[in-house]
Amino acid sequence: MNSTTTRARRAGIAAFVGTTIEWYDFYVYATAAALVFGPLFFPSGDPLVETSRAFATFAVAFLVRPLGGIIFGHIGDKFGRRVSLVITLLMMGVATVLVGCLPTFADIGIAAPILLIILRALQGLAVGGEWGGAVLMSVEHAPAGKKTFYGGFTQLGNPAGALLASGIFAIMSRGGDDFILNGGWRIPFLLSIVLVGVGFWVRYRVEESPVFEQKVEGRKQSMPLGFALRANWLPILLGIGILPISTGGYYLATTFATAYATGEPIAISEQVILDAMTIASFVEFVVTLPVAWLGDKWGRKNIMYIGLVTSVLTFIPFLLVMPGRVEPLIFLFASLVRIAMSATYAPIAAILAQMFRPQARYTSIALSYGVGAAIWAGFSPWFATQLVAWTGSIWSVIAMFIGMAVIAGVCTRLAPQHSDEAPVTASFTARTDTTANPLP
């Protein structure tokens, strides 16, 4: 195994471990928001209002993600990807552990939800800088022709984190609702301290990105944000438009679906839906890297198109089988929709990373992903809940999902793709990934 492959594999594993921990922290909060944060931090006597308020705090993290992208993108473009990633990992871990230590509304009144919102904002800042840096570490270390595959290691952290989060809550649910509400919900948050220690050790051992280390004229910018907005504004906008299903659709199929299935009038038991989500996360974990590998063989954009179409075709029956409470069908479609969405998520790391030249690339990709996640993912569970309340029909959510898929498809088609193997100059020529053997 040559040194390039060794460095690429080490960077990929570090990206996987780090993003697994970051997404575990993120999904622990999302699961708790769907199940327990409403009555614990926003008691009102109306379950729908409580859930809606809990989802509003869930959205806070997405609103501050662009700011996290600016802050840590600046650090990553100026001082290196690794420095930024170590900071984001520690910030996320501390915020998550502190959520597990928070007193509830019954203990300290209005101060409880205020503190919860502050800690959620810190999580958002951390993940806003985390994803873009992890993507660049894995993609920029990757050899030519394998960038989608190695970028998939970063994406593998998402289902792994979701698997850990839903898995630990599924275990907690076996103690009963009273156990979770009376303190059991804290355990998944407190466990984060162990994971962060492991992640810090793995991530600190990785070499800096070779693209960052290149002494290329014009690569280092005194103000990466200014360069990104001046030179990359169109790819940033297209990047935002690529993300509706990869981010927002994902939360509709997980966080919203959990609340929809366990709420009135369906009232499926929490244990059933958590078990279904845990199995679905495992299935997604298994298929993510093979899907990323196919992205290098068939074209990463082609994989995205397949994922968008199949996501719609599986999301619709997933929601429609809920009222029937036929558990085998719920388990089946929970997994099928995650398989489909893996084809929109696995190639996104390489697609977004290669949309930008190395100059201010960290800032550009972090802005694109952060703003896109804020728009599409931050409010999707809340807005879907409101749509059901306003219309009385789950078809309103399905219509929103279809519209999001159409936007993602159009923007994917228009997205440029650059190659790190070509000389990096101010006149760098964009090429588009339209062939079966795409640009690396």
Steps between C-alpha positions, in 0.01 A plus 500: 500500500659830392528804724220686320254216559615465862446870569165492323382202702616655827326827415184315401488305825563815704221679311268207566576483872479876550177550308345195668551667836379839377186351344437280803491815711275669245256209467482438873357849527268444201363176649454659841322796336257261332433295813556684829617862474146629442352407840831541686602846375184643337202369700166637377251215530474475119731229358502655151602841635769342719644304206489807276694705757756222545551488122545878500802460732617221269502760221720740700809293423435529129459877519846546651669239278590758233675705770688188608596445137637854474696480826649154454528538124723802563710296744514205258597711198758704694652254748406156377212255493625295795511791746142594421375142529652442844331815633158410357515149646576629851234773478230254392591253774494758780164642387344153480617392846368825648156436348499173693563695819225760449220540756153497342219758497356345815830570679598853391215626284566709189878483552493133396388550137725808471806297601389219268484743207848638580653152506316407182650810336849386604429163339401683183819705496708185538327293233499804268878483490533124538344355188682714242838439661447125531392484136810687384734286708362181344449626141825700478702200624329268252682382184364587156191302401409410861386829646133405523590176676726665758253784540253228593696437821388841623141420400526165677516692828140615458328158508752380759418793726127451440539129572670570833246768594184308410655179636570643844152654516350167388678335792382776736139459380495146636502654845164660422385858444537589867864392502582719199311805630642467852866514403567221253512753216819645651707184452555531121619860545742416780650209302631752248799578721643152433449526125661843481815369670532225240431738212754754619774236511418368150461839335814658648719230339398582142731698273389835362324504162751487209294755306528746789874439522560578133680829449269628229492867417174656608387202709540666837262789538519766770119493511367162380139613545548797269660282232224239533221755458677674213622201297279211612157659549333303219635155602405582860140568392493182291642305793218626720251389236647148480431427867119488555470121507851423630433715808134600534359180355712302740348672802151456359564125479647482850413777746162597353404139428579406862278776637225430244495127574501532880257793521121511480305351335744228381668443838744225403711405800832680531682170524367384161596816312839525672575138413399570139724807484790311656478221243463756221812681620692172495381426146603848387838452667555179304408644158664846523854406395389269215280783371795742522713245311237490226528877481854464366386232252171638369543870570425669829226713348330194350490340844343819636224491236425136583484589869260790449252293300509197731477720811163633379382149407581363847413801718137508384410143605707536818266771629185340359551167681530668840125524580456128430753418775621194309841470660675291228408764239621781725834324550527424127434852373705665774799309360411544132475877527839514670657287226358739242618807689850356531528553124433873556735518797797275419619698194426845641842534666687467170243700304520800733876480559574497126266791431761740641862583424746445787506874577257552791356154435435425869307825545307447178391143568418578863287797394324298233424209730427716805253730326346208313452302819352805675246549221411141422567300816463751779133564441387185320371311808335813639347605167378147428333492842331831422388378157326200653334727758388750233381255234413194706670287235839332475485558122605861559833372637535263205444789257770703678741205474442465125563872446826476694613208280434697181709796624785266595498335157515827308785641710696174477480520122639856502778441756860536369770247591871589530803273515776535762740329261489794257715810561331734745494850359262792492382386157430145612249348258189332637395168356171325551456144621283366220680183394489150640861547611472830692767742600671396824 
